[in-house]
Amino acid sequence: MARIEVRAEVTGKVWKILVPVGERVDAEDPVMVVESMKMEIPVSSEQGGEVVELMVSEGDAVEDGQVVAIIQT
């Protein structure tokens, strides 16, 4: 089993977490939404698997490239 790091692609604020820990996602499914410059940007997993850890909470500030979640395949 591989652990995949899901990274924010923009600097902004976590607006909404869409997938809780323990839930499965498919490749390209959005895990959360980051608000940046009044735009809502989905943060998606590159591969399918189970969300095993969320590194941020709603309302947290995130930086471009920051790990926001871990997916286990």
Rosetta blueprint (number, residue, H / E / L):
1 M L
2 A L
3 R E
4 I E
5 E E
6 V E
7 R E
8 A L
9 E L
10 V L
11 T L
12 G E
13 K E
14 V E
15 W E
16 K E
17 I E
18 L L
19 V L
20 P L
21 V L
22 G L
23 E L
24 R E
25 V E
26 D L
27 A L
28 E L
29 D L
30 P E
31 V E
32 M E
33 V E
34 V E
35 E E
36 S E
37 M L
38 K L
39 M E
40 E E
41 I E
42 P E
43 V E
44 S E
45 S L
46 E L
47 Q L
48 G L
49 G E
50 E E
51 V E
52 V E
53 E E
54 L E
55 M L
56 V L
57 S L
58 E L
59 G L
60 D L
61 A E
62 V E
63 E L
64 D L
65 G L
66 Q L
67 V E
68 V E
69 A E
70 I E
71 I E
72 Q E
73 T L
